[in-house]
């Protein structure tokens, strides 16, 4: 049940973040909100640039096969974080050259360091499988940061007060996290050049693969705008922004609660029969939940469009959204599931190669479609889906490099839920109520049994 609660903490965090965005946008003047959005984006970029490589290395090598190794790994991780924090502060000097106020640059660096430290701390708790403490701190972090940010906006109503609120919230949370986990993750400072070099190489390549994953949507947006013009492209771009998030949330949360155990088992047992069974269940979890989520999205897409999408964008949105959903599904599975053997075996060229191939093939597929069918948004989305499918097919070949035992029933039932929902939504597209009802019925009928099976696997 601790793992189920951890999944709930991820959902709670996503809900709070969405609500915070809406609240702040209504509490700040437009100019200050734009500045707030840029501040948050720059702080997140600094966090990724300085600390993502440490978190990625932590997710593969921490805590190690035994207690003695765990203390060494933890000490090196803390030393690496301290060094990266210094580099983050030095980065403020470059920001000042671009006319960023010194106080704002320092505040951004401090925010990136505190957020990076909080994320790294939660990552270490997950990979020690301390899910109860992780769940509590994850929820507390979302609540504290939201409350502090809203307090700053309410008190001052400008960027400066909001930034103070963000810093205060991060400081309060970090103090709470240190106190709460002092017996689980006591302070340790050690240095091992071999471990540090290993972390830098593996973490750097894996972080680079994450960057490649971000570039593909930017490339697709550029292609849509160039081919269709800003007005017509607004619908497909909105579909890209909205439909990537659900799969990211599903796969990230599932990976958070299952991947740590898988890494520990692989490092201790190697290619054992038990490892093969657990690896197959991990693949089934990620695939089946993604397919069930896609089936639900397809079923509700028409109704949701009518309610939340601006009337001027509904036509172009609906024309491309199903295919863009397929692109998002394929790419999420490629980056999260199909790269698993490469991460377990630490095959760095395969990790980078699959990410780069996915980025190139997705964009090339869209460009080929533009050449053959100029001005057709659905064709561009279909081309991108074909490219993403080609990269996924290559990833499936990589998947076979590590033996696993796949439990097929939940995957097949989830696939049937998606296929029948898609066919129903298309077949009855002229009647919104009928198409939504039939598609949702198929999604529930074929998705309920695998969903319950998968939940039991998580809870065990």
N, C-alpha and C positions, 0 to 999 in steps of 0.2 A: 504493500500500500504506500510505502514511502516514495516509490518511483511514480506512482499515479499522482501523488501530491506534488511531486516535482514538476510533472507535466502541467498540473493546474497552476503552479507558480509562473510558468512561462506564459500561459494564457492570461493570467492576471496582469503580468507585466505589459503584455501587448495591449490589453484593454486600457490600462492606465496611461500608457504612452499615447494612444490614440485620443483619449479624452483630454490629456494635457495639451496636445497640439491644438485642439479645437478651442479650449478655454483660453490659452494664451493669445491666440489669434483674435479673440474677441475682447481681451483686456488691454492690448497694446495698440497704439496708433499704427497705421500701416507702415510708416518708415521704420519705427522701432521693431515691428514684427519682422520686417525684412532683415534688419541688423541681427535680431535674435536668431533667425533661421540660419544666417550665414555663420554666426558665432558657434552654434551647435554643430553645423556641418564641418567647420574648420577644426573644432575640438575633436570631433569623431575621426576626421582624417589624421590628425596628429596622433591620436590614440592608436589607430591602425598602423600608421607608419612606424611608430616607435615601439609598440608593444605586441602587435599581432604575432610576430615571429616567436615571441616567448610563449604566448598562449598556445600556439600551434605545436611547438615542441613539447610543452607541458602535456598536451592532450595525447601525445604518443609515448613519452618516456617516463612520466610521473604516474605513480609513486615508485615504480621499479619492482623487482621481484621479491624484495624482502625489506624489513624495517631499517636495517643499516643503510641500504641503498636509498631508501626514501629520504633519510636525513641529508645525505649528500646531494641528491637531486634538488631537494627543497632549498638547501643553502646556495647552490649555484643559481637557481631560478631567482632568488631574492637578490643576489649580487648582480645578475644580468638586468633585473628590473631597475635597480639603483643606477646602473650605468646608463640605461636607456632614458631614465628620468632626467639625468644631467644633459644628455643630448637634446631632449625635448625642450628644456629651458634655453639652451643655446640657440635653438631654432627661432626663438623670439627675436634675436638680432636680425635674422633675415626678414622676418615679418615687418620689422620697423622700417627696413629699406623700401617696402612697398606702402609706406605711409599709414601703416596700422598703428594706432596709439599704443604707447608702451604699456599702459595699464591694462588695455584690452588684450595685448599679446601675452602678458604675464598671467592674466586671468585665464586665458585660453589654455596656456601651458599647464597651469595648476589644475584646471578641470580635466585635461587629458590625462595627467598623471594620476589624479584621484580616481577617475573612471577606469583607467587602465589597471590600476592596482586592485580596484574592486572586482573587475572582471577576472583578473588573474587569480585572485583569492577564491572566487566562486568556482573557477575551473579546477583549482586544486582540491577543493572540497568534493566536487563531483567525481573526480578521478580517484579520490580515496573512498568513494561511495558513501560519503556522509550526507545522504540525501535528506534526512530530517533537518539538519542544521542548514543545508543548502536551501531547502524550500522556505524555511523561515526567513533567512537573510535575503533571499531573492524577493520575496514579498515585501519585506521591510524596506529594502532599497527602493523599489518602485514607489512605495507610499511616501517615504521620507523625501525623495527627490521631487516628487510631484507637489507635495505640500510646501516645501521650501521655495520652489520656483513660483508657485501661485502666490505665496506670501510676498515674495519680492515684487511681483507684478501688481498685487493689490496695494502694497504700501507706496510704491513710487510710480508705477505706471510707465516706466521707461527702461531702456536697455541696461543702464547701470545697476538699478535695483534688482532686475531679473538675474543678472550675472552674479550679484552678491548672493541671491537666493540659491542659485545653482551651486556655487562654491560652498555655502553653508550646509546645504543638503548633502553634498559629497563628503564634507568633513565629518558631519554627524554620523553618516553611515559608516565611513571607514573606522571611526572610533568604536562604534557598536560592533562591527565585524571583528576587529582586533580583540576586543574584550570577550566576545562570545566564543571565539575559536582559539583562545590562548592555550587551552590544553590539547586541542586537536592539531593545531598548526603552530607550535611554538616558534619563536624567532630563531633563525639559524642563518649564519653567514659563512659560507665556504666557497672555495674556488678550486675548480678542476678544469684545466685548460682543455683536456680532451672532451669533457662533457660540454663545455662552452662552445667549442668548435662544432661538435655534433649538433647542438641545438641551433646554432647560427645557420649552418648549412641546411638542415632539414626545415627549420622554421622559415628561413628566407625563401626557399623554393615553394613551400606550401602557401606562404603568404602571397608570393607572386602568382600562384595559381588562383588565389582568391581575387586578386586584382584583375586577372584575365577574365574571370567570371563576371566582373562588374562592367568590363569594357563592351561585351557583346550587346547588352541592352542599349548602351549609348550609341553603338554603331547602328543598331536597328532604328533607333529614333532618328538618327541623321538620314538614313535611307528613306524612311517614311516621309520626313519633311521635304527632302529634295525631290522625291517622286510625286508627291501629292500636293505640296504646298502647305503652309502653316495651318490654314483653316480646315482643310479636309483631313490633315494628319492628326488633328487634335483628338479625334475619337480613338484611333489606334494607339496613340501615345498614352491616353488615359487607360486603355486596356492593359498596356504594358506596365504602367505604374501600379494598377490595382491587382492584377492577376498573378504577379510574381510573389506577392507577399504571403498568401496563404500557404503555398508549398514551402517557402522558406521557413515559416513558423512551424509547420508540421514536421519537416525533416530535422530542423535544428533541435526542437524539443525532444524528439525521439532519439536522436543521436546523443543528446546530452545524458539521457538516463540509461542507454544501453551500450554505447560505445566504450565507456570506461571499463566495464566488466569484460568486454570482448578483448580489449587490448591486454588487460592483465592476464586473462586466460591464455592468449596467444603467446605472450612472453614467457609464461611459466610452463605451458604444456606443449607449445609448438603445434604441429599439424596432427593433433590427436583426434580421435573419433568424436569426443565431446566438443572440441573446438569446431569441428565441421558442422555439427548439429546446431550449435549456438550461432555460428556464422550464417547458416541458412535461415534460422529464425530471425536474425537481425535483418537480412535482406527482405524476408517476407513482411516484416513489420513496416519497413520503410516503403516498400512497393505497394502493399495493400492499403495502408492508410492514405498514401498519395492518390491511389486510384479511387478510393471511396470519397476523398475530398473533392477530386475532380468531378466525380459523378454528381455530387451535391451541387457543385458550382454550375455545372451544365444545366441541371434541372432548374435552378433558381435564377439563371442568368437573364432570361427574358423579363421576369417579374421585377428583379432588382434594377434592371436597366430602366424600366418604366418609372420606377420610384425615385432613384437617386441620380441618374445620369441626366444632365441638361438636355432639353428637347432637341436643341440644334446638333447635338453630338450623337444622339441615340442611333441614327441610321448607320453611320460609319463605325460606331462602336460595336453594334451587334453584328455587322458584316465581318469584322476581323476578330472579335473577342474569342470565339470558340477555338480558332486556330492559334491565337496567341496563348490561350490557356494550354494548348497542347505543347507549344514551345516551352512555356514555363515549366510544365510537368517534366518533359524530357530533360531539360537542362538541370533542373533541381536534382533529379535522379543521377544524372551523369556526374555532377560535382560531389554529391554526398554519398551515393551508394556504389557506383561503378568504380570509383577510385579507391575503395576500401582495401583491396589486396595490395595495391601499390603503397598505401600508407602503412599497412601492417608489415610489409616486407621492406619498407624504406627504400623503394625504388624511385629515386628522385626524378630521373628523366621521364618515367611514366606519369608521375603526378603532374609535372609541368606540361608534358606533351598532350595529355588528354584535355587539360584545361584550355590550352592554346588551340588544339584542334576543334574543340567545341565552339570557341569564339570565332574562329575563321570560317568553319563550315556553316554556322548559323547565318553569319553576315553574307557569305558568298551565295548561299541559297537564296537569300532575299535579293541580292544584286542580279542573279540570273533571272529571277522572276520579273524584276523591273525591266530587264532587257527584252524579254519575250512578251510581257504584258504591261507595257508602260501605262502608268496612271491607275492601275488596279490594286487597291489596298488589300483585298482578299488574296490576290495572287502573291503579293509580297509576304503576307503572313504565311501562306502555304509554302512558299519557297524557304522561309526561315524554319518552318517545321520540318521540311525535308532535310535541310542541313543539320538541324539538331538531332534528327533521327539517325542520320549517317554517323555523326559523332558518337551517339549512344550505342550504335551497332558495334563500333570499334571498342567502346568501353565494355560491352558484353564479352568480347573476345578476351580482354584483359581480366575480366572477372573469373575466367576459367583457370587463371594462373594459380589460384589458391583453392584447393578442394573444399567443397561445402555440400551439405545435404539440404536441399530445398524442400520445404513443406508446401506443395503446390495448391492444395484446396483453397486456402484463404486468398491466394493471389488470383486464381482463376475466377472465383466468385466475385472478387472486387473488380476484376477486368470486365466481367459480364455486366456488373452494375454500371460501369462507365459506358460500355458499348450500347447497352439498351437505353440508358438515359439519353445519350447523344442521338440515337436513331429516333427516339420518341420526340425529343425537342425539335428535331428537324422535320419529322413527318407531320406533326401537328402544329407547325409554326404559325399557321394562320389563325389559330385559336389559342391565345395566351394562357387562359385558365386551364384548358384541356392539356396543352403541351406541358405546362408546369406540373399539373397533377399526375399525369401518367409518368413523366420522367422521374419525378420525386418518388413515386410509388416503386418504380423499378430500382432506384438507388437504395431505398430502404429495404426492399424485399431481398435483394441480393447482397446488400452490404451489411445487414444486421448480424448475420451469423459470423462472418469473418471478423467483424468489429469486436464482438464479445470474445472470440478466441484470442485475438491480438491483445486485448486488455488483460486477459488472464496471463498471457505470456509476460507482459510488462510487470504485473504485480508479483509474479513468482520470485 
